[in-house]
């Protein structure tokens, strides 16, 4: 039982404290994909640690017996006695886990449906009012003076929307870089990743989940910038970012112009100061490994402190 409580305490501790640690991973000097992996693994570590703690509270002799535990609690109440703390905590944890999982599933399904409806409405309007280049993914050109480009997830490959003002405001190479940025979002399934983290943050208002969603939106933009820079040069994508205007976009869209423009421009301007690839890969790998095992380590630390305290109390 102490192990289960320690795991739950470790999950809670990291759910509140991990964002402060992960924000120290400056994406200006690291591969944004590795930093994003660290956030995702931290989220996964907290979820798995909390789930394991609940399972251990409901386990006797290595067999999970939620129904038996509920029956024991009922029998204890029938006899006029109280169930054990482990039984009550296990049932409460199991109930909370099931409710959270159900709520998360409902939010994800609702968001997926809303995003699909938005994409279909947008596509229907574009077919009548825009010129399509064809290809995969489809690129639609809207006759508008404002430079703008964004992408929407849609089976099977998604769509990219750009304005004729974009082509007039940018050179051919800069325009290609802007479009490559949006293609990178679609190839990387960034829309789905951001949607899932947003749904998790709304289903479970844990600080780690809320910060992970915000960080993911920023990091997928940096990752897409890197793809465009490799294909068309850093100057081209930097100029495209600076030139694009911000607009109200359809639900679920990702765009080259967002709130992290300052960080992205600074990152592209300081490419020579970045850490060398081997060092960057090693540090990012260690950060990701730490993120996923830290809840267990925190739980073990809490267990050790509790055991030491009990020994002193008994002595």
C-alpha positions in Angstrom: 0.0 0.0 0.0 2.9 2.4 0.8 4.3 1.8 -2.7 0.9 2.7 -4.3 0.6 5.9 -2.2 4.2 6.8 -3.1 3.5 6.4 -6.8 0.3 8.5 -6.5 2.2 11.2 -4.6 5.0 11.1 -7.1 2.5 11.6 -10.0 0.8 14.5 -8.2 4.2 16.1 -7.4 5.5 15.9 -10.9 2.1 17.0 -12.3 2.6 20.3 -10.5 6.4 20.6 -10.6 7.5 19.2 -13.9 6.6 22.3 -16.0 9.2 24.4 -14.1 11.8 21.8 -15.0 10.8 21.3 -18.6 10.7 25.0 -19.3 14.4 25.1 -18.7 14.8 23.2 -22.0 15.3 26.3 -24.2 14.1 25.3 -27.7 16.3 28.1 -29.1 19.3 25.8 -28.7 17.7 22.4 -28.9 15.9 20.3 -31.4 12.2 21.2 -30.9 11.2 17.6 -31.6 13.4 16.4 -28.7 12.0 19.0 -26.4 8.4 18.1 -27.5 9.2 14.4 -26.8 10.3 15.4 -23.3 7.0 17.1 -22.7 5.0 14.2 -24.1 7.0 11.6 -22.1 6.5 13.6 -18.9 2.8 13.6 -19.5 2.9 9.9 -20.3 5.0 9.2 -17.1 2.6 11.0 -14.9 -0.4 9.2 -16.4 1.2 5.8 -16.2 2.5 6.3 -12.6 -0.9 7.5 -11.4 -2.6 4.6 -13.1 -0.1 2.1 -11.6 -0.6 3.5 -8.2 -4.4 3.1 -8.5 -3.9 -0.5 -9.7 -1.7 -1.4 -6.8 -4.2 -0.1 -4.4 -6.7 -2.5 -5.9 -4.4 -5.4 -6.1 -4.0 -8.3 -3.8 -1.6 -11.2 -4.6 -0.9 -9.6 -8.0 -4.5 -9.8 -9.1 -6.6 -6.8 -9.8 -10.0 -7.1 -8.1 -12.0 -3.8 -8.2 -15.3 -5.6 -7.7 -14.0 -7.6 -4.8 -12.6 -4.4 -3.2 -16.0 -2.7 -3.6 -17.7 -5.8 -2.0 -15.3 -5.7 0.9 -16.0 -2.0 1.5 -19.8 -2.7 1.4 -19.4 -5.6 3.8 -17.4 -3.5 6.2 -20.1 -0.8 6.2 -22.8 -3.4 6.7 -21.0 -4.6 9.8 -20.8 -1.1 11.1 -17.1 -0.7 10.6 -15.1 1.5 8.2 -13.2 0.1 5.2 -9.5 0.4 5.2 -7.8 3.6 4.0 -6.2 1.6 1.1 -9.6 0.3 0.0 -11.2 3.7 0.1 -8.3 5.4 -1.7 -8.2 2.7 -4.3 -11.9 2.9 -5.1 -11.7 6.7 -5.1 -8.7 6.6 -7.4 -10.3 4.1 -9.7 -13.5 6.2 -9.9 -11.5 9.3 -10.6 -9.4 7.5 -13.3 -12.5 6.2 -15.1 -14.3 9.5 -15.0 -11.2 11.3 -16.3 -10.7 8.7 -19.1 -14.4 9.0 -20.0 -14.3 12.8 -20.0 -11.0 12.8 -22.1 -12.6 10.4 -24.6 -15.7 12.6 -25.0 -13.7 15.8 -25.4 -11.4 14.2 -28.0 -14.3 12.8 -30.0 -16.2 16.2 -29.8 -13.1 18.1 -31.0 -12.4 15.6 -33.8 -16.0 16.0 -35.0 -15.9 19.8 -34.7 -12.6 19.9 -36.6 -13.9 17.6 -39.3 -17.0 19.8 -39.7 -14.9 22.9 -39.9 -12.6 21.3 -42.5 -15.5 20.2 -44.7 -17.2 23.6 -44.5 -13.9 25.3 -45.4 -13.2 22.9 -48.2 -16.7 23.4 -49.6 -16.2 27.2 -49.6 -12.7 26.9 -51.1 -13.9 24.7 -54.0 -16.2 27.5 -55.1 -14.0 30.5 -54.4 -10.4 29.4 -54.7 -8.0 27.9 -57.2 -6.6 24.5 -56.3 -3.1 23.5 -57.4 -3.9 19.8 -56.9 -1.3 17.6 -55.6 -1.0 16.0 -52.2 -1.8 17.8 -49.9 -4.2 20.1 -51.9 -3.2 23.8 -51.9 -6.0 26.4 -52.4 -5.2 29.9 -53.4 -7.7 32.6 -52.3 -7.8 36.0 -54.0 -7.0 38.3 -51.1 -4.4 41.1 -50.7 -3.4 40.1 -47.1 -0.5 37.6 -47.0 -1.7 34.5 -45.2 -1.2 30.8 -45.2 -2.5 28.0 -42.9 -3.2 24.3 -42.9 -6.1 22.2 -41.8 -6.1 18.5 -41.0 -8.4 16.5 -43.2 -8.2 12.9 -44.4 -6.1 11.6 -46.0 -3.5 14.3 -46.3 -5.0 17.6 -45.2 -5.3 21.0 -47.0 -3.2 24.2 -47.2 -4.8 27.6 -47.8 -2.8 30.5 -49.1 -3.7 33.9 -50.4 -2.6 35.6 -53.7 -1.3 38.4 -51.4 1.2 35.9 -50.0 2.7 35.3 -53.5 2.8 39.1 -54.2 4.4 40.0 -50.9 7.1 37.3 -51.0 9.6 36.0 -53.4 9.1 32.6 -55.0 11.5 31.1 -52.6 9.9 32.7 -49.6 6.5 31.6 -50.7 7.8 28.0 -51.2 9.2 28.1 -47.6 5.9 29.3 -46.2 4.0 26.5 -48.0 6.7 23.9 -46.9 6.1 25.0 -43.3 2.4 24.1 -43.6 3.1 20.9 -45.4 5.4 20.0 -42.5 2.5 20.4 -40.1 0.4 18.0 -42.1 3.1 15.4 -42.5 4.0 15.5 -38.8 0.3 15.2 -37.7 0.8 18.3 -35.6 -2.9 19.2 -35.6 -3.8 15.9 -34.0 -1.0 16.2 -31.4 -2.1 19.7 -30.4 -5.8 18.6 -30.3 -5.0 15.6 -28.0 -3.0 17.6 -25.6 -5.6 20.4 -25.5 -8.3 17.7 -24.8 -6.2 16.3 -22.0 -5.6 19.7 -20.4 -9.4 20.3 -20.4 -10.3 16.9 -19.1 -7.6 17.0 -16.3 -6.7 20.6 -15.3 -3.2 19.5 -14.1 -0.5 22.2 -14.5 1.7 19.8 -16.5 -1.0 19.1 -19.0 -1.9 22.7 -19.5 1.7 23.8 -20.0 2.3 20.8 -22.3 -0.5 22.0 -24.6 0.9 25.5 -24.8 4.5 24.2 -25.3 3.4 21.8 -28.0 1.8 24.6 -30.1 5.1 26.5 -29.9 7.3 23.5 -30.5 5.4 22.3 -33.6 5.9 25.7 -35.2 9.7 25.5 -34.5 9.8 22.0 -35.9 8.0 23.1 -39.1 10.3 26.1 -39.4 13.3 23.7 -39.3 11.8 21.7 -42.1 11.2 24.8 -44.3 14.7 26.1 -43.5 16.3 22.9 -44.6 14.3 22.9 -47.8 14.6 26.6 -48.8 17.0 28.3 -46.5 16.7 30.1 -43.1 16.5 33.5 -44.7 13.5 32.5 -46.8 11.5 31.2 -43.9 12.5 34.0 -41.6 11.3 36.6 -44.1 8.1 34.7 -44.6 7.3 34.6 -40.9 8.0 38.4 -40.6 5.8 39.2 -43.5 2.7 37.2 -42.7 -0.2 38.9 -41.0 -2.3 37.3 -38.2 -6.0 36.5 -38.8 -8.9 34.8 -37.2 -8.5 31.2 -38.5 -10.9 28.2 -38.7 -11.0 25.9 -35.7 -8.0 23.6 -35.6 -5.8 25.5 -38.1 -2.1 25.9 -37.7 -0.4 29.0 -39.3 3.0 30.5 -39.9 1.9 33.6 -38.0 1.3 32.9 -34.3 2.1 34.1 -30.8 5.6 32.7 -30.8 6.9 34.7 -33.8 9.5 36.5 -31.6 11.1 33.2 -30.4 11.1 31.7 -33.9 12.7 34.7 -35.5 15.4 34.9 -32.8 16.0 31.1 -33.1 16.5 31.4 -36.9 18.8 34.4 -36.5 21.0 32.7 -33.9 21.6 29.4 -35.6 25.4 29.5 -35.2 25.0 29.7 -31.4 23.1 26.4 -31.2 24.6 23.4 -29.4 26.3 20.9 -31.7 24.1 18.0 -32.9 25.8 15.2 -30.8 25.6 17.3 -27.6 22.1 18.4 -28.4 20.9 14.9 -29.0 22.5 13.6 -25.8 21.1 16.4 -23.6 17.7 16.1 -25.2 17.7 12.3 -24.8 18.6 12.6 -21.1 15.9 15.2 -20.6 13.3 12.9 -22.2 14.4 9.9 -20.1 14.3 12.0 -17.0 10.9 13.3 -17.8 9.4 9.8 -18.1 11.0 8.3 -15.0 10.9 11.3 -12.7 7.4 10.5 -11.3 8.6 7.1 -10.2 11.8 8.5 -8.7 9.8 11.1 -6.8 7.5 8.4 -5.5 10.5 6.3 -4.4 11.9 9.3 -2.6 8.6 9.9 -0.8 8.4 6.3 0.1 12.0 6.4 1.5 11.2 9.5 3.6 8.0 7.9 4.9 9.8 4.7 5.8 12.5 6.5 7.6 10.0 8.6 9.5 8.1 5.5 10.6 11.3 3.9 11.8 12.1 6.9 13.9 8.6 7.0 15.3 8.6 3.4 16.3 12.1 3.7 17.9 
